[in-house]
Amino acid sequence: MEKMSTPMILDGIAVAAEIKAEVAGKVNTLVERGLRPGLAVILVGSVAASEIYVRSKVKTCGELGIFSEMLTPPESVTTEELLAMVEGLNARDEIDGILIQLPLPAHVDTKRLLEAIAPEKDVDGFHPVNVGRLQSGQPGLQPCTPAGVMEMLKRRNLPVAGKNAVVIGRSDIVGKPMAMLLLNASATVTVCHSRTVDLPRYTREADILVAAIGRPGFVTADMVKPGAVLVDVGINRITNAAEVAKFFPGDAAREATFAKRGSVVVGDVDPAAFAVSSAYTPVPGGVGALTIAMLMSNTVRACELRRGKA
Ligand SMILES: Nc1nc2c(c(=O)[nH]1)N[C@@H](CN(C=O)c1ccc(C(=O)N[C@@H](CCC(=O)O)C(=O)O)cc1)CN2
């Protein structure tokens, strides 16, 4: 039987550092011309995870020389009030990017709000104009997580053209744009989801398998083609000792984290499946780390496109 070589760990933190260094260089050039890129982040209510992500976005802006502003309306804010906030930000020249941290409370009309952001300031790439641009292969602002995956594949010399790519998950934020980016890069793309019949039949054919369904350890070793590239977008917090032992048998570091924090994070891929792959993104420290780096990149790009022409 053919011996599998040790898979490459696709270190998102290292790739994010490369991207951020490049973004900082671009910020310097813009600042020398009197243009400081600016990002406004709207965080509604007090969802703990969202607060952590937004704080990290604002901190990264500071590190790269990007101006940032945080708006923190209470959970009770109405759609109309948020729309007025977005309109105000659309009108401000020094704000290049507007981001509404998701998820929003159930009473807020998320679609209406995302559509209210000026497409040229839509650094999340969620506005229908940017979705359409992506679909038709035109340049535009692209969703940060899938764009980060493409950067990772490119920077680590993992070819996409001609490969069978399978995306598990069809969300607007990750699954659909991921599929479109892979298709635009000339992969043969299949999108699987919760209603797919005999899902392993598809995943076993994947040269590149992207898991984005939010189910801990969903992709098991028997679902993976030997030598595939595994991209794990899932971030699932497990709070049960038996599950920690199941996913990370004999992993002292994970056990220590669990003892300290009462939870550990696992992706949508069972860590036991990594050994079957040729390369994989770990969780944490894989794709998640790229999301914020790509947001910074989109903010600078938005500034260059809108204000950098003169
Ligand atoms: N408006 C948006 N809302 C949300 C987005 C988004 O891109 N735009 N994505 C996610 C949350 N998110 C950024 O906003 C995000 C998620 C995860 C990470 C990250 O670094 N993850 C770490 C693990 C973190 C942990 O231990 O919990 C990793 O994978 O290494 C960064 C940003 C939903 N909302």
Ligand as a Chemical Component Dictionary entry (heavy atoms), coordinates in Angstrom:
data_LIG
# 
_chem_comp.id                   LIG 
_chem_comp.type                 NON-POLYMER 
_chem_comp.pdbx_formal_charge   0 
_chem_comp.three_letter_code    LIG 
# 
loop_
_chem_comp_atom.comp_id 
_chem_comp_atom.atom_id 
_chem_comp_atom.alt_atom_id 
_chem_comp_atom.type_symbol 
_chem_comp_atom.charge 
_chem_comp_atom.model_Cartn_x 
_chem_comp_atom.model_Cartn_y 
_chem_comp_atom.model_Cartn_z 
_chem_comp_atom.pdbx_ordinal 
LIG N1  N1  N 0 -19.998 41.066 9.224  1  
LIG C1  C1  C 0 -19.437 39.867 9.443  2  
LIG N2  N2  N 0 -19.894 39.092 10.425 3  
LIG C2  C2  C 0 -19.317 37.866 10.618 4  
LIG C3  C3  C 0 -18.216 37.442 9.834  5  
LIG C4  C4  C 0 -17.777 38.289 8.805  6  
LIG O1  O1  O 0 -16.826 37.966 8.022  7  
LIG N3  N3  N 0 -18.394 39.502 8.635  8  
LIG N4  N4  N 0 -17.565 36.248 10.136 9  
LIG C5  C5  C 0 -17.837 35.563 11.379 10 
LIG C6  C6  C 0 -17.066 36.042 12.575 11 
LIG N5  N5  N 0 -15.708 36.546 12.323 12 
LIG C7  C7  C 0 -15.557 37.818 11.893 13 
LIG O2  O2  O 0 -16.389 38.641 11.930 14 
LIG C8  C8  C 0 -14.556 35.773 12.693 15 
LIG C9  C9  C 0 -14.661 34.456 13.037 16 
LIG C10 C10 C 0 -13.528 33.737 13.481 17 
LIG C11 C11 C 0 -12.293 34.344 13.572 18 
LIG C12 C12 C 0 -11.104 33.642 14.106 19 
LIG O3  O3  O 0 -10.031 34.178 14.132 20 
LIG N6  N6  N 0 -11.273 32.407 14.600 21 
LIG C13 C13 C 0 -10.235 31.688 15.295 22 
LIG C14 C14 C 0 -10.861 30.912 16.466 23 
LIG C15 C15 C 0 -11.490 31.832 17.443 24 
LIG C16 C16 C 0 -12.016 31.129 18.673 25 
LIG O4  O4  O 0 -11.251 30.456 19.362 26 
LIG O5  O5  O 0 -13.219 31.328 18.954 27 
LIG C17 C17 C 0 -9.583  30.673 14.389 28 
LIG O6  O6  O 0 -10.299 30.043 13.579 29 
LIG O7  O7  O 0 -8.392  30.488 14.535 30 
LIG C18 C18 C 0 -12.188 35.670 13.192 31 
LIG C19 C19 C 0 -13.307 36.372 12.761 32 
LIG C20 C20 C 0 -19.322 35.698 11.707 33 
LIG N7  N7  N 0 -19.762 37.056 11.623 34 
# 
loop_
_chem_comp_bond.comp_id 
_chem_comp_bond.atom_id_1 
_chem_comp_bond.atom_id_2 
_chem_comp_bond.value_order 
_chem_comp_bond.pdbx_ordinal 
LIG N1  C1  SING 1  
LIG C1  N2  DOUB 2  
LIG C1  N3  SING 3  
LIG N2  C2  SING 4  
LIG C2  C3  DOUB 5  
LIG C2  N7  SING 6  
LIG C3  C4  SING 7  
LIG C3  N4  SING 8  
LIG C4  O1  DOUB 9  
LIG C4  N3  SING 10 
LIG N4  C5  SING 11 
LIG C5  C6  SING 12 
LIG C5  C20 SING 13 
LIG C6  N5  SING 14 
LIG N5  C7  SING 15 
LIG N5  C8  SING 16 
LIG C7  O2  DOUB 17 
LIG C8  C9  SING 18 
LIG C8  C19 DOUB 19 
LIG C9  C10 DOUB 20 
LIG C10 C11 SING 21 
LIG C11 C12 SING 22 
LIG C11 C18 DOUB 23 
LIG C12 O3  DOUB 24 
LIG C12 N6  SING 25 
LIG N6  C13 SING 26 
LIG C13 C14 SING 27 
LIG C13 C17 SING 28 
LIG C14 C15 SING 29 
LIG C15 C16 SING 30 
LIG C16 O4  DOUB 31 
LIG C16 O5  SING 32 
LIG C17 O6  DOUB 33 
LIG C17 O7  SING 34 
LIG C18 C19 SING 35 
LIG C20 N7  SING 36 
# 
